């Protein structure tokens, strides 16, 4: 075996007793240069298992991947390693990936089978000695990073022998080890992290089955995905992966959401300390906004069901009270007290000319009914509306537009970003801000998409996340730019250039008012040394302190309806989608046409229908398309599932006429006469959608 003397740096050898007939030499650790040299030495003898060089390489792979200590010493970064990036684990990940790329090109029976067998034995040993591994120093966990890069893990044939065991080992790691592994994962680039995420997502997809028995390996794989998600969120300067990388569509399709909801509620009541209490809902990153909508609606329906049942109990009390207390002078008062509790719905009876006042008064008087299904009834002015959903939509649209109108004084409007934000100088009562929060909560609770343009910052605050400078940049770009410029200034001291003190100024109805950010802040000049503190204090005061009264009331109103653990499953961007749907900067009306239905003589090939879609698709601008959606469905917002998820029915409404098209927004129906020409159809349709306003049945 004289050839092995040519391998550079082969200073460490170990004896392997796999054969009783000979001592087989091998390396006691592995590096990329050693592997390349060994491969070059093998040359054409690679397929010859009896070749001394091939045996040496096989034994090296077996020895290194069979022994955790040997693996921990392998592929370590050096000062002149040439790796593109350093890593706090000390592992040269680029070298590991290149090494695996070389190994997986070798003959399977000669090299890959011994390699996989060695890893299987190593993982079995780690499982048996998991307590020792958990208390070991961090350098003993480097082997995890090396094993995770193995491309064999992507092959379903190795799921049972390798990936399942690796799931169980990493999933069993305790908080200290998990924390360090998360830190290491957070230093991965996007491609490296995505590669590992995909390995565990695939395992979950291929092995998930509905079963009353909990699969420990599946639980472990979800826990590993949880670590990878935490690492992604902790990565600097920003997460390398989009949240969508962690959504699992197969899980969404296979999982019984109602059963899982019940399991999830049990884990919240009993804790989730062991596998038997496991619920996928405790790992919300697995679920996309559409799936979270299902969870929120199940949660809402569960709460509504309780209120509904409670109402019938109270109805029974009324009947019994009438039976046993018929002659009692207290029966009238008793009936009055129980009347509201016996209605299974939250019924809001409102007048158009006193909409805000009516809603405010009824919400205040019907606090016990707020979690019942909502029905809206319009009274006065000759308006009637049968609430099958469309009246709700129009009700929310009108009252939200009124409350968010800057002229009303409760919200400000930024012309640049078109965002609405709480008016910290508003003189309106806290009850009215609480009403806005209640309205937003009622819409979410009842599954109605709102036409409101709040910044993501508002949703962060609803989820109790602290504001940052980045939030200010998104919401108030000019202000954010100025604060960032202060932080980045390098031409001298900012105190000499910007002349800022530790105070903040607001324009309150034409008067400038100053507020110190620290005691004596009006006399304290901001310098290079304390500018970061100044910006942090400024952001906190501008976002939190200046609107504390208004936001606290708004949040209280929202949480009256939607408070709970289901809400906490959402990220701010996902909560925004649940409340406001998808922004309609582009509308895919092909989806709408694909899902459209027809009635009373119309069908997809009818000439009027052909004209209709030609007009809508080719001749209407974005604003007109929004108005058409609003005209038919009472909202121009796109649901999470897209326009194909809308109920959109085109119904023939008589022969040719000069009448305008009308709609039943309650049912998503467009009542369209059979106009004699395409030009007339366009004229009548555009006139109708341009002049439609109000709510109720059209």
C-alpha positions as CSV (number, residue, x, y, z in Angstrom):
1,X,0.0,0.0,0.0
2,X,2.9,2.3,-0.8
3,X,0.6,4.6,-2.8
4,X,-1.0,6.0,0.4
5,X,2.3,7.7,1.3
6,X,1.6,10.1,-1.6
7,X,-1.5,11.5,0.1
8,X,-0.6,15.0,1.5
9,X,-1.2,15.6,5.2
10,X,-2.2,12.0,5.9
11,X,-0.7,12.2,9.3
12,X,-3.5,10.5,11.1
13,X,-4.4,6.8,10.6
14,X,-6.6,4.4,12.5
15,X,-6.8,0.6,12.5
16,X,-10.1,-0.9,11.4
17,X,-11.0,-4.4,12.4
18,X,-13.7,-5.0,9.8
19,X,-11.7,-7.9,8.4
20,X,-10.2,-10.7,10.4
21,X,-7.6,-11.4,7.8
22,X,-5.9,-8.0,7.5
23,X,-5.5,-4.7,9.1
24,X,-7.0,-2.1,6.8
25,X,-5.5,1.4,7.0
26,X,-7.6,4.5,6.7
27,X,-7.6,8.2,7.5
28,X,-8.9,9.2,11.0
29,X,-10.5,12.4,9.6
30,X,-11.3,13.9,6.3
31,X,-10.7,17.2,4.4
32,X,-11.5,18.1,0.9
33,X,-7.8,18.1,-0.2
34,X,-7.3,14.6,1.3
35,X,-10.4,13.3,-0.4
36,X,-9.3,14.8,-3.8
37,X,-5.8,13.3,-3.4
38,X,-7.3,9.9,-2.5
39,X,-9.6,10.0,-5.5
40,X,-6.7,11.0,-7.8
41,X,-4.7,8.1,-6.5
42,X,-7.5,5.6,-7.1
43,X,-7.9,6.7,-10.7
44,X,-9.1,3.9,-13.0
45,X,-9.1,1.4,-10.2
46,X,-12.1,3.0,-8.6
47,X,-14.5,0.2,-9.6
48,X,-12.0,-2.5,-8.5
49,X,-13.0,-3.3,-4.9
50,X,-9.8,-5.4,-4.5
51,X,-7.6,-2.4,-5.3
52,X,-5.6,-1.2,-2.3
53,X,-6.3,2.4,-3.1
54,X,-10.1,1.8,-3.4
55,X,-10.1,-0.2,-0.1
56,X,-8.2,2.7,1.5
57,X,-10.8,5.2,0.4
58,X,-13.7,3.0,1.4
59,X,-12.2,2.4,4.8
60,X,-11.6,6.1,5.3
61,X,-15.2,6.9,4.5
62,X,-16.4,4.1,6.8
63,X,-14.0,5.1,9.6
64,X,-14.9,8.8,9.5
65,X,-18.6,8.5,9.1
66,X,-18.8,5.7,11.7
67,X,-17.2,7.8,14.4
68,X,-18.7,11.0,15.7
69,X,-15.3,12.3,17.0
70,X,-13.7,11.7,13.6
71,X,-16.5,13.5,11.8
72,X,-16.3,16.4,14.2
73,X,-12.6,16.7,13.3
74,X,-13.3,16.7,9.6
75,X,-13.8,19.5,7.1
76,X,-12.7,22.2,9.5
77,X,-12.1,25.8,8.4
78,X,-8.5,26.9,8.3
79,X,-7.0,30.4,7.7
80,X,-6.1,29.5,4.2
81,X,-9.0,27.2,3.5
82,X,-10.2,29.3,0.5
83,X,-13.8,28.9,1.6
84,X,-16.1,31.6,0.5
85,X,-17.5,32.2,3.9
86,X,-16.6,31.7,7.5
87,X,-18.9,29.9,9.9
88,X,-19.0,30.0,13.7
89,X,-19.3,26.2,13.9
90,X,-15.8,25.9,12.5
91,X,-17.1,23.7,9.7
92,X,-16.1,24.5,6.1
93,X,-19.6,24.0,4.6
94,X,-18.4,24.7,1.0
95,X,-15.8,21.9,1.4
96,X,-18.4,19.5,2.8
97,X,-20.8,20.1,-0.2
98,X,-18.0,19.7,-2.7
99,X,-16.8,16.5,-1.0
100,X,-20.3,15.0,-1.1
101,X,-20.6,16.0,-4.8
102,X,-17.4,14.0,-5.4
103,X,-18.4,11.0,-3.3
104,X,-21.9,10.6,-4.8
105,X,-20.3,10.2,-8.3
106,X,-18.5,7.0,-7.1
107,X,-19.7,3.5,-7.8
108,X,-22.7,2.8,-5.5
109,X,-21.9,-0.7,-4.3
110,X,-18.2,0.1,-3.7
111,X,-18.5,3.4,-1.9
112,X,-22.1,4.6,-1.2
113,X,-23.4,1.5,0.5
114,X,-20.5,1.4,3.0
115,X,-21.0,5.2,3.5
116,X,-24.7,4.9,4.2
117,X,-24.2,1.8,6.5
118,X,-21.6,3.7,8.5
119,X,-23.9,6.8,8.9
120,X,-26.8,4.5,10.0
121,X,-24.6,3.0,12.7
122,X,-23.4,6.4,13.8
123,X,-27.0,7.7,14.1
124,X,-28.0,4.6,16.1
125,X,-25.2,5.3,18.5
126,X,-26.2,8.9,18.8
127,X,-29.7,7.9,19.6
128,X,-28.5,5.5,22.3
129,X,-26.3,8.2,23.8
130,X,-28.5,11.2,23.2
131,X,-28.2,12.4,26.9
132,X,-24.4,12.5,26.5
133,X,-24.6,14.3,23.2
134,X,-26.9,17.0,24.6
135,X,-24.4,17.9,27.4
136,X,-21.3,17.7,25.2
137,X,-19.4,20.8,24.1
138,X,-20.6,22.5,20.9
139,X,-17.8,21.2,18.8
140,X,-19.3,17.8,19.2
141,X,-22.4,18.9,17.3
142,X,-20.4,19.8,14.1
143,X,-21.2,16.3,12.9
144,X,-24.9,17.3,12.6
145,X,-24.0,20.0,10.0
146,X,-21.9,17.5,8.0
147,X,-24.6,14.9,8.1
148,X,-27.3,17.3,7.0
149,X,-25.5,18.1,3.8
150,X,-25.6,14.5,2.7
151,X,-27.5,14.3,-0.6
152,X,-28.6,10.8,0.2
153,X,-31.1,12.3,2.6
154,X,-33.1,13.5,-0.4
155,X,-33.5,10.0,-1.6
156,X,-36.7,8.4,-0.3
157,X,-34.8,5.0,-0.2
158,X,-32.7,6.4,2.7
159,X,-35.6,8.0,4.7
160,X,-36.1,5.0,7.0
161,X,-32.4,4.2,7.5
162,X,-30.9,7.7,7.7
163,X,-33.3,10.6,7.7
164,X,-35.7,9.2,10.2
165,X,-32.9,8.6,12.7
166,X,-31.4,12.0,12.0
167,X,-34.8,13.6,12.7
168,X,-35.0,11.9,16.0
169,X,-31.5,12.8,17.0
170,X,-31.8,16.6,16.2
171,X,-35.4,16.8,17.4
172,X,-34.4,15.4,20.8
173,X,-31.8,18.1,21.4
174,X,-32.4,20.3,24.4
175,X,-32.6,24.1,24.6
176,X,-28.9,24.8,24.9
177,X,-28.0,22.6,21.9
178,X,-31.0,23.8,19.9
179,X,-30.0,27.4,20.5
180,X,-26.5,26.9,19.2
181,X,-27.7,24.9,16.2
182,X,-30.2,27.7,15.4
183,X,-27.3,30.2,15.5
184,X,-25.3,28.0,13.1
185,X,-28.2,27.6,10.8
186,X,-28.8,31.4,10.8
187,X,-25.4,31.9,9.2
188,X,-26.3,29.7,6.1
189,X,-26.8,31.4,2.8
190,X,-30.2,31.1,1.1
191,X,-29.3,28.1,-1.1
192,X,-27.8,26.2,1.8
193,X,-30.7,26.8,4.2
194,X,-33.3,26.0,1.5
195,X,-31.6,22.7,0.8
196,X,-32.0,21.5,4.4
197,X,-35.5,22.9,4.7
198,X,-36.5,21.0,1.6
199,X,-35.1,17.7,3.0
200,X,-37.4,17.9,6.0
201,X,-40.4,19.2,4.1
202,X,-40.1,16.3,1.7
203,X,-40.0,13.8,4.7
204,X,-43.1,15.4,6.2
205,X,-44.9,15.3,2.9
206,X,-44.1,11.7,2.1
207,X,-44.7,10.2,5.5
208,X,-47.6,12.2,6.9
209,X,-50.8,10.2,7.4
210,X,-54.0,10.8,9.2
211,X,-53.7,8.6,12.3
212,X,-54.7,8.7,16.0
213,X,-51.2,7.6,16.8
214,X,-48.5,10.3,16.8
215,X,-45.4,9.5,14.7
216,X,-42.3,10.5,16.7
217,X,-40.2,10.9,13.6
218,X,-42.8,13.3,12.1
219,X,-42.9,15.2,15.3
220,X,-39.1,15.4,15.3
221,X,-39.0,16.6,11.6
222,X,-41.5,19.4,12.5
223,X,-39.3,20.4,15.4
224,X,-36.2,20.5,13.2
225,X,-38.2,22.7,10.7
226,X,-39.0,24.9,13.7
227,X,-35.3,25.3,14.4
228,X,-34.7,26.2,10.7
229,X,-37.6,28.7,10.8
230,X,-36.1,30.3,13.9
231,X,-32.7,30.5,12.2
232,X,-34.2,32.1,9.1
233,X,-35.9,34.7,11.3
234,X,-32.7,35.4,13.3
235,X,-30.5,35.7,10.2
236,X,-28.8,39.1,9.6
237,X,-29.4,41.5,8.0
238,X,-32.6,39.9,6.8
239,X,-34.2,36.4,6.5
240,X,-32.6,34.6,3.5
241,X,-35.8,32.7,2.7
242,X,-39.3,33.8,2.2
243,X,-41.8,32.5,4.7
244,X,-43.4,30.5,1.8
245,X,-40.4,28.2,1.9
246,X,-41.8,26.8,5.2
247,X,-45.4,26.3,4.0
248,X,-46.3,22.7,3.4
249,X,-49.1,22.3,0.9
250,X,-49.3,18.6,1.2
251,X,-50.0,18.9,4.9
252,X,-52.7,21.5,4.2
253,X,-54.5,19.0,1.9
254,X,-54.1,15.8,4.1
255,X,-54.6,17.3,7.6
256,X,-58.1,17.2,9.1
257,X,-58.3,20.7,10.3
258,X,-61.3,20.3,12.6
259,X,-59.7,17.3,14.4
260,X,-56.4,19.1,14.6
261,X,-58.1,22.1,16.1
262,X,-59.5,20.0,18.9
263,X,-56.1,18.5,19.5
264,X,-54.5,22.0,19.5
265,X,-57.0,23.2,22.1
266,X,-56.1,20.3,24.3
267,X,-52.4,21.1,24.0
268,X,-53.1,24.7,25.0
269,X,-55.0,23.5,28.0
270,X,-52.6,20.8,29.1
271,X,-49.3,22.1,27.7
272,X,-47.2,20.4,25.1
273,X,-44.4,18.9,27.0
274,X,-44.5,15.4,25.4
275,X,-45.2,13.9,22.0
276,X,-48.8,12.8,22.9
277,X,-49.8,16.5,23.2
278,X,-48.3,17.4,19.9
279,X,-50.3,19.6,17.4
280,X,-49.2,20.9,14.0
281,X,-51.1,24.1,14.8
282,X,-48.3,24.9,17.4
283,X,-46.0,25.3,14.4
284,X,-47.9,28.0,12.4
285,X,-45.0,28.6,9.9
286,X,-46.2,25.4,8.2
287,X,-49.5,27.0,7.2
288,X,-50.0,29.6,4.5
289,X,-52.5,32.5,4.9
290,X,-55.3,30.5,3.2
291,X,-54.8,27.6,5.7
292,X,-54.6,30.1,8.6
293,X,-57.9,31.5,7.3
294,X,-59.4,28.1,7.8
295,X,-58.0,27.9,11.3
296,X,-59.3,31.3,12.2
297,X,-62.7,30.5,10.8
298,X,-62.9,27.2,12.7
299,X,-61.9,29.1,15.8
300,X,-64.6,31.7,15.1
301,X,-67.2,29.1,14.4
302,X,-66.3,27.3,17.6
303,X,-66.8,30.5,19.6
304,X,-70.0,31.3,17.6
305,X,-71.3,27.9,18.3
306,X,-70.9,28.4,22.0
307,X,-72.8,31.7,21.8
308,X,-75.4,30.1,19.5
309,X,-76.0,27.3,22.0
310,X,-76.1,29.8,24.9
311,X,-78.8,31.8,23.1
312,X,-81.0,28.7,22.9
313,X,-80.5,28.0,26.5
314,X,-81.6,31.5,27.3
315,X,-84.6,31.0,25.0
316,X,-85.6,28.0,27.0
317,X,-85.3,30.1,30.2
318,X,-87.7,32.6,28.6
319,X,-90.2,29.8,27.9
320,X,-90.0,28.4,31.4
321,X,-90.2,31.9,32.9
322,X,-93.4,32.6,31.0
323,X,-94.8,29.2,32.1
324,X,-94.0,29.4,35.8
325,X,-94.2,33.2,36.4
326,X,-97.1,34.1,34.1
327,X,-98.9,36.0,36.8
328,X,-95.9,37.5,38.4
329,X,-95.3,41.3,38.1
330,X,-91.6,40.6,37.4
331,X,-92.3,38.6,34.2
332,X,-92.1,41.6,31.9
333,X,-88.7,42.6,33.3
334,X,-87.4,39.1,33.1
335,X,-88.5,38.8,29.5
336,X,-86.8,42.0,28.7
337,X,-83.6,40.9,30.3
338,X,-83.6,37.6,28.4
339,X,-84.8,38.8,25.1
340,X,-81.4,39.9,23.7
341,X,-79.7,36.8,25.0
342,X,-82.1,34.5,23.2
343,X,-81.2,35.8,19.7
344,X,-78.6,33.5,18.1
345,X,-77.2,36.4,16.0
346,X,-75.6,39.7,16.6
347,X,-78.2,42.0,14.8
348,X,-77.2,45.5,14.1
349,X,-80.1,47.8,13.0
350,X,-78.6,50.9,11.5
351,X,-79.7,54.1,9.7
352,X,-77.6,55.6,6.9
353,X,-77.8,59.1,8.3
354,X,-76.7,58.0,11.8
355,X,-74.5,55.0,10.9
356,X,-71.6,55.6,13.3
357,X,-73.8,56.6,16.2
358,X,-76.2,53.6,15.8
359,X,-73.3,51.1,15.6
360,X,-71.5,52.6,18.5
361,X,-74.6,52.5,20.7
362,X,-75.5,49.0,19.7
363,X,-72.0,47.6,20.1
364,X,-72.0,49.1,23.6
365,X,-75.3,47.6,24.5
366,X,-74.7,44.2,22.9
367,X,-71.3,43.3,24.3
368,X,-72.5,39.8,25.2
369,X,-73.5,39.2,21.6
370,X,-70.4,40.3,19.8
371,X,-69.2,36.7,19.1
372,X,-72.4,35.6,17.6
373,X,-72.8,35.5,13.8
374,X,-73.4,39.0,12.4
375,X,-76.6,40.1,10.7
376,X,-77.1,43.7,9.5
377,X,-80.5,45.3,9.0
378,X,-81.0,48.7,7.5
379,X,-83.9,50.7,8.9
380,X,-85.4,54.0,7.9
381,X,-85.4,55.7,4.5
382,X,-87.3,52.8,2.9
383,X,-84.2,50.6,2.6
384,X,-84.5,46.9,3.0
385,X,-81.7,44.4,2.8
386,X,-81.8,40.6,3.3
387,X,-78.4,39.9,4.7
388,X,-76.9,36.9,2.9
389,X,-73.4,38.3,3.1
390,X,-73.5,41.1,0.5
391,X,-75.2,43.6,2.9
392,X,-72.5,42.8,5.4
393,X,-69.8,43.7,2.9
394,X,-71.5,47.0,2.0
395,X,-72.1,47.8,5.6
396,X,-68.4,47.3,6.4
397,X,-67.3,49.2,3.4
398,X,-69.4,52.3,4.1
399,X,-68.6,52.5,7.9
400,X,-64.9,51.9,7.4
401,X,-64.7,54.6,4.7
402,X,-66.4,57.0,7.1
403,X,-64.3,56.2,10.1
404,X,-61.0,56.3,8.2
405,X,-61.8,59.5,6.3
406,X,-59.2,62.1,7.4
407,X,-62.0,64.6,7.6
408,X,-63.5,62.6,10.4
409,X,-60.4,63.3,12.4
410,X,-59.5,59.8,13.7
411,X,-57.0,58.9,11.1
412,X,-54.4,60.6,9.0
413,X,-53.7,59.8,5.4
414,X,-50.2,59.8,3.7
415,X,-50.4,60.9,0.1
416,X,-47.1,59.2,-0.8
417,X,-47.8,55.7,0.6
418,X,-51.7,56.0,0.8
419,X,-51.6,54.5,4.3
420,X,-54.1,55.4,7.0
421,X,-52.6,55.8,10.5
422,X,-54.0,56.7,13.9
423,X,-54.2,60.4,14.5
424,X,-52.4,61.0,17.8
425,X,-53.8,64.5,18.0
426,X,-57.4,63.4,17.6
427,X,-60.0,64.7,20.1
428,X,-62.4,61.9,19.4
429,X,-63.3,59.7,22.3
430,X,-61.6,56.4,23.1
431,X,-65.0,54.7,22.6
432,X,-64.9,55.7,18.9
433,X,-61.4,54.3,18.4
434,X,-62.5,51.1,20.2
435,X,-65.4,51.0,17.8
436,X,-63.0,51.0,14.8
437,X,-61.1,48.1,16.4
438,X,-64.4,46.3,17.0
439,X,-65.4,46.8,13.4
440,X,-62.1,45.5,12.1
441,X,-62.4,42.5,14.4
442,X,-66.0,41.8,13.4
443,X,-65.1,41.8,9.8
444,X,-62.3,39.3,10.4
445,X,-64.5,37.2,12.7
446,X,-67.2,37.0,10.1
447,X,-64.9,36.5,7.1
448,X,-65.5,39.8,5.4
449,X,-62.5,41.4,3.5
450,X,-62.1,45.1,4.3
451,X,-61.2,47.8,1.8
452,X,-58.7,49.5,4.2
453,X,-55.1,50.5,3.6
454,X,-53.3,50.2,6.9
455,X,-49.5,49.9,7.0
456,X,-47.9,46.7,8.1
457,X,-46.9,48.5,11.2
458,X,-50.4,48.4,12.5
459,X,-50.6,44.6,12.2
460,X,-47.2,44.3,14.0
461,X,-48.6,46.4,16.8
462,X,-51.8,44.3,17.0
463,X,-49.5,41.2,17.4
464,X,-47.5,43.0,20.1
465,X,-44.3,43.3,18.0
466,X,-42.0,46.3,18.7
467,X,-41.7,48.9,15.9
468,X,-38.4,49.4,14.2
469,X,-36.8,52.0,12.0
470,X,-37.6,49.8,9.0
471,X,-41.3,50.1,9.8
472,X,-41.0,53.9,9.8
473,X,-39.2,53.8,6.4
474,X,-42.1,51.7,5.0
475,X,-44.9,53.9,6.5
476,X,-43.3,57.3,6.4
477,X,-40.5,57.1,3.8
478,X,-39.3,60.7,4.2
479,X,-39.1,60.6,7.9
480,X,-37.4,57.2,7.8
481,X,-34.9,58.5,5.2
482,X,-34.0,61.4,7.5
483,X,-33.4,59.2,10.5
484,X,-31.3,56.7,8.5
485,X,-29.2,59.6,7.1
486,X,-28.5,60.7,10.7
487,X,-27.3,57.2,11.5
488,X,-25.1,56.9,8.4
489,X,-23.5,60.4,8.6
490,X,-19.8,60.1,8.5
491,X,-18.5,63.6,7.7
492,X,-18.0,64.9,11.2
493,X,-20.2,64.8,14.2
494,X,-24.0,64.9,13.7
495,X,-24.3,67.4,16.5
496,X,-22.5,70.0,14.4
497,X,-24.4,69.3,11.2
498,X,-28.0,68.3,12.2
499,X,-28.2,70.3,15.4
500,X,-30.8,67.9,16.8
501,X,-31.8,67.7,20.5
502,X,-33.4,64.8,22.3
503,X,-36.9,65.9,21.6
504,X,-39.7,65.3,19.1
505,X,-42.0,67.8,17.5
506,X,-45.6,67.3,16.3
507,X,-48.0,69.6,14.3
508,X,-51.2,69.6,16.4
509,X,-53.9,71.4,14.5
510,X,-51.5,74.1,13.2
511,X,-49.4,74.4,16.4
512,X,-46.0,72.8,16.8
513,X,-45.7,71.0,20.1
514,X,-42.4,69.6,21.5
515,X,-41.9,66.6,23.7
516,X,-38.6,65.6,25.3
517,X,-37.4,62.1,24.7
518,X,-35.4,62.0,27.9
519,X,-35.4,64.2,30.9
520,X,-33.9,67.6,29.9
521,X,-33.8,66.4,26.3
522,X,-34.5,69.8,24.9
523,X,-31.0,70.9,25.9
524,X,-29.2,67.7,25.0
525,X,-27.6,67.7,21.6
526,X,-27.5,64.4,19.7
527,X,-24.0,63.3,18.9
528,X,-22.4,60.4,17.0
529,X,-22.1,58.4,20.3
530,X,-25.8,58.6,21.2
531,X,-27.5,58.9,17.8
532,X,-28.6,55.2,17.8
533,X,-30.3,55.8,21.2
534,X,-31.9,59.0,19.8
535,X,-33.3,57.2,16.8
536,X,-34.7,54.3,18.9
537,X,-36.4,56.7,21.3
538,X,-37.7,58.8,18.4
539,X,-39.3,55.7,16.7
540,X,-40.8,54.5,19.9
541,X,-42.3,57.9,20.8
542,X,-43.5,58.6,17.2
543,X,-45.2,55.2,16.8
544,X,-46.1,54.1,20.4
545,X,-46.3,57.1,22.8
546,X,-47.9,59.6,20.4
547,X,-50.8,57.3,19.7
548,X,-50.9,55.3,23.0
549,X,-54.5,56.4,23.9
550,X,-55.9,55.9,20.4
551,X,-54.1,52.6,19.7
552,X,-54.9,51.1,23.2
553,X,-58.6,51.7,22.5
554,X,-58.4,50.4,19.0
555,X,-56.6,47.2,20.2
556,X,-59.1,46.6,23.0
557,X,-61.9,46.8,20.5
558,X,-60.2,44.4,18.1
559,X,-59.3,41.9,20.8
560,X,-62.9,41.8,22.1
561,X,-63.7,39.9,19.0
562,X,-60.5,38.3,17.8
563,X,-58.3,37.9,20.8
564,X,-56.9,34.4,21.3
565,X,-54.2,32.0,20.3
566,X,-55.5,31.6,16.7
567,X,-54.6,35.2,16.1
568,X,-51.1,34.7,17.4
569,X,-50.5,32.1,14.7
570,X,-50.3,34.9,12.1
571,X,-47.4,37.0,11.0
572,X,-48.1,40.7,10.4
573,X,-48.1,40.2,6.6
574,X,-50.5,37.3,7.0
575,X,-52.9,39.2,9.3
576,X,-53.0,41.9,6.7
577,X,-54.0,39.4,4.1
578,X,-56.7,38.0,6.4
579,X,-58.2,41.4,7.1
580,X,-57.7,43.2,3.7
581,X,-57.2,40.4,1.2
582,X,-54.8,40.9,-1.7
583,X,-54.1,44.4,-2.9
584,X,-55.7,45.0,-6.2
585,X,-52.8,46.5,-8.1
586,X,-53.4,43.8,-10.7
587,X,-56.6,41.8,-11.4
588,X,-56.6,38.4,-13.1
589,X,-60.1,38.6,-14.6
590,X,-59.3,35.3,-16.5
591,X,-59.7,33.6,-13.1
592,X,-63.0,35.4,-12.6
593,X,-64.2,34.3,-16.0
594,X,-63.1,30.7,-15.3
595,X,-65.1,30.6,-12.1
596,X,-68.1,32.6,-13.3
597,X,-71.6,31.0,-13.4
598,X,-74.6,31.8,-15.6
599,X,-78.4,31.7,-15.2
600,X,-81.8,32.3,-16.9
601,X,-80.6,31.6,-20.4
602,X,-77.1,32.8,-20.4
603,X,-74.2,30.4,-20.9
604,X,-70.4,30.7,-21.7
605,X,-71.0,30.7,-25.4
606,X,-73.8,33.3,-25.5
607,X,-73.0,36.3,-27.6
608,X,-73.8,38.8,-24.8
609,X,-71.5,36.9,-22.5
610,X,-68.7,36.9,-25.2
611,X,-69.2,40.7,-25.5
612,X,-69.2,41.1,-21.7
613,X,-65.8,39.4,-21.2
614,X,-64.3,41.1,-24.2
615,X,-65.3,44.5,-22.7
616,X,-64.1,43.6,-19.2
617,X,-60.8,41.9,-20.3
618,X,-59.7,44.2,-23.0
619,X,-61.5,47.6,-22.7
620,X,-61.8,48.3,-19.0
621,X,-58.9,49.9,-17.0
622,X,-58.0,48.8,-13.5
623,X,-60.2,51.3,-11.8
624,X,-63.2,50.2,-13.8
625,X,-62.5,46.6,-13.1
626,X,-62.4,47.4,-9.4
627,X,-65.7,49.2,-9.7
628,X,-67.3,46.2,-11.4
629,X,-66.1,43.9,-8.6
630,X,-67.5,46.3,-6.1
631,X,-70.8,46.6,-8.0
632,X,-71.4,42.9,-8.1
633,X,-69.8,41.6,-4.8
634,X,-69.7,44.8,-2.7
635,X,-65.9,44.7,-2.5
636,X,-63.0,45.3,-4.9
637,X,-60.6,43.3,-2.7
638,X,-59.3,39.9,-4.0
639,X,-59.8,37.0,-1.6
640,X,-56.8,34.9,-0.6
641,X,-57.8,32.2,-3.0
642,X,-57.9,34.7,-5.9
643,X,-60.8,35.8,-8.1
644,X,-61.7,32.2,-8.9
645,X,-62.9,31.9,-5.3
646,X,-65.5,34.6,-5.7
647,X,-69.2,33.9,-6.3
648,X,-69.8,35.7,-9.6
649,X,-73.1,34.9,-11.4
650,X,-74.3,36.6,-14.6
651,X,-78.1,36.3,-14.8
652,X,-80.2,37.3,-17.9
653,X,-82.6,40.1,-16.9
654,X,-85.0,40.3,-19.7
655,X,-84.6,41.3,-23.4
656,X,-82.9,44.4,-24.9
657,X,-83.8,47.6,-22.9
658,X,-82.4,51.0,-22.0
659,X,-82.3,50.0,-18.3
660,X,-79.0,49.8,-16.6
661,X,-77.6,46.5,-15.3
662,X,-78.3,45.9,-11.6
663,X,-76.9,43.5,-9.0
664,X,-77.7,41.4,-6.0
665,X,-74.6,41.9,-4.0
666,X,-76.0,39.6,-1.3
667,X,-75.6,36.8,-3.8
668,X,-72.8,38.0,-6.1
669,X,-75.2,38.3,-9.1
670,X,-75.1,40.7,-12.0
671,X,-78.5,41.1,-13.5
672,X,-77.7,41.8,-17.2
673,X,-80.3,42.5,-19.9
674,X,-79.7,41.0,-23.3
675,X,-78.6,44.1,-25.0
676,X,-78.7,44.3,-28.8
677,X,-75.1,45.4,-29.4
678,X,-71.7,45.3,-27.8
679,X,-71.5,49.1,-27.8
680,X,-74.8,49.4,-25.9
681,X,-73.7,46.8,-23.4
682,X,-70.5,48.7,-22.7
683,X,-72.3,52.0,-22.4
684,X,-75.0,50.7,-20.0
685,X,-72.5,48.6,-17.9
686,X,-69.9,51.4,-17.5
687,X,-72.7,53.9,-16.6
688,X,-74.0,51.5,-13.9
689,X,-70.7,50.8,-12.2
690,X,-69.5,54.5,-12.4
691,X,-72.7,55.7,-10.6
692,X,-73.3,52.9,-8.0
693,X,-73.0,53.9,-4.4
694,X,-74.6,53.0,-1.1
695,X,-75.6,49.7,0.4
696,X,-78.6,47.4,0.5
697,X,-80.2,45.7,-2.4
698,X,-79.9,47.4,-5.8
